[in-house]
Amino acid sequence: MSYAHTVLSKKICFLLFFPATAEGKVEEEFTVARLYVSKMKSEVKNLASRAAQLEEAQADGSARQGGLEKELSEARLLIGELLSPFFSKLFVDK
């Protein structure tokens, strides 16, 4: 016999022998379940909001990275153009 089956059997026996008390207990369990569902709903909203923030930050970071890579490429080209005459004279003189 599984644990869940044993717990369910105990609850059924309790409901049969103590109906007035059991009714209050069931109502209490429903209240706890409603609070739990409400808490989970709130957590889902928070997680969805956080996911949206992270996606936005990732998009911003990707855009910034693209701009920086372009700037780096332009700087490398400029350095190459500036050093080219120097290296050509260095190797021509030898």
Buried (B, 14 or more C-beta within 10 A) or exposed (E): EEEEEEEEEEBEEBBEEEEEEBEEBEEEEEEEEEEEEEEEEEEEEEEEEEEEEEEEEEEEEEEEEEEEEEEEEEEEEEEEEEEEEEEEEEEEEE
